[in-house]
């Protein structure tokens, strides 16, 4: 069963802290850290990913903060254990009346990919969504072409729901088929335990 979902939890971006990572509310002051995290990584060249070029980091933050102001998203900066900005993620398409939301717009500096950072971030985000926000469902979406993202979402324990054909466009303008996944509240305890086990194995 989903917990209660106080309205404040759907307005306020929390600070979520773990051993490998800290998620804190995205703010304009994070733009320089995000630019540094993006520098030299080439992430913006991935047509199927929504990652800004380093010089567009400030605009990316501004757009995310505008989405928050409109009640459309709760964006985070991702920091490593040393307090260095290493990426960004967010809750988006907020539907408190269901209650349901998505986790996405996620990217990390190459140096922290395939570490415990992503696993811990997903654990913290899912725990907040299900246990503080009272979500009945959390969804994930990615391009059909993004095999790495699809594998990572499946490893979380999410179930594939289907493919939305010609759903939107990639950054390069080509049409995107979107693969949709979700985790529901009844599945959350098993997903939580799996993620905790993976984190323990990573330490």
N, C-alpha and C positions, 0 to 999 in steps of 0.2 A: 504494500500500500504506500502511496505517496504521502509525504508529510505535509503539514500546512505550508502555504506559500505566502508569507507576509509580503506586502507590497514593497517594503523597503528593500527586500532581497532582489527585487526585479528592477530597482532603480540604482542601487549603490554597487560599485565595483569593489569587492573585498580584496584584502591582502591575504594571499594563501602561501604559506611557507612550508618547505620541506627540507630534506637534507641536500638534495641535488639542485634545487631550483626554488626561486621565489617568484610568484606572480603578484604584480602590483598594478593599481589602476594606471592605465596609459595616460600620460600627460605630455604637454608640448616639450618639456625638458628632456624627454626620452629621445627626441629626434636625432640628436647627435650620436647617442649610443647605438641607435638602430642603423644609422648611416655607417658607423664603424663596423657593425656586425655584418652588414651587407657587402662591404668593400672587398672586392677581389673574389667573392664567392661565385659569381656568375648565376645566382639564383634567378635573377630577372630574365635570363635568356630561356628559361623553361616556359614554353608557350602555354602549357596546361596548368601552370601555377599562378597564383595571384600575389606575386612578390614584387615590390617596387625596386627600381634601380637605386643605388646609393644616393644619387643626387635628388631623388624624389621622396626621400624619407620624411621630410618635414610635411610635404603635401599628404603623404599617406597617414601621418598622425592627425593632421587637421581633418581629413575626411572621416577617420575613425571617431574622433571626438564629436564631429557633427552628427554622426550616426547615434552616438550615445545621447547627445542633447535631444535628439528626436525620439528617443525611446526605442531605437531599432537595434542597439547593440550594447554590450558591456565589454569594452576592449581592455586588454592587459599588455603590459611589457613583461617579458620573461628575462629574469636575471639568473645568473649561475650562482654557485655557493659563495663566490668571491664578491658578488654584488655587481658584476659586469653585465650590461644588457647584451643578450644573446639572441633575442627574437621577439615575436609577438604572437598573440592568439586572441580569440574573443568568443563570447557568447553572442549569437546573432539570431535574427528572426524570432524574437521573443514573443511567446504566446502564453501569457500567464493564465488565460481563461481555460486552457486545456488541462494542465500546464505542460508546456513543451518548448524546447529551444534547440538550436544547433550549436555545435562547437566547430569552429573553423577559422579561416583566414590565418592559419598557423604556419609559421616558418621559423627556422633556426639557423644560426650561423653554422657553417660546415663543421667547425671544430667540436660542436656539441651534439651533432647528429650521431645516432647509434650509441648514445650514452644513456644514463639514467634520467636525463633531463626530460625527454618527451614522455616517458612512462610516468614519471612522477607528476608532470603537469597534467596529463590526462586523468590520473587518479584524483588529484586535487580538484580539478574542474568538475569531474563527474560526481565526486562526493558532495561538492557544494551544490550542484544542480539537483541531485536527488534528495539530499538530506537537509539542506538549508532552504532551497527554493521550492522543494516539494514536487519536482517534475515527475510526470507520469511517463515521459519519453524524452530521450535526447537523440538527436539525429546528426549524421555526418554525411557530407556530400563531397564527391571528388570527380575529376574528369575520368572518363573511361580509359583515357590514354595514360593516366598516372598510376602505373602498376605499383610503384613503391608505396604510394599513399593508400591504395586499396588493400595491399597486404598488411600495412600497419593498422588500418582500421579493423580488419578481420582479427588480427592478433589481440586487439582490445577485448574482443568478445562480442562485437556488434554483428548483427545479422543483416545481410543484404536484402533490401526490399524490392529493388528493381532498377531499371535503367530509364531515365527520362531522356528521350531522344530529341536532339536538337533543342536542348533545354535553354542554353544561353551561348555566349561566345567566349572563346579563349582570349587571352590578352592580345594575340596577334590577329584577332578578328575572325578566325575560323570557327565554325559551329561546333559546339561542345555537346556530347552525350554525357549526362551526369549519372553516376552510380550513387544510389541512395542507400544508406545503412541506418540502423537505429539500435538503441538499447532501451528496454522498458524497465519500469521500476521493479518488477518481479525478478528480473535478471540481474539487477544491480549487485546484490550480495555476492553472487558467484563471480561477476566481473571484478568487483573490488578485491576479492581474495586472490584472483589470478594476477591482478596488477601488483598487489603487495608481494606476492611470491616472486614475480619478475624483478621487482626492486631489490628484494633480499638477495637474489642471485647476482645482482649487478654491483653489490657492495663488496 
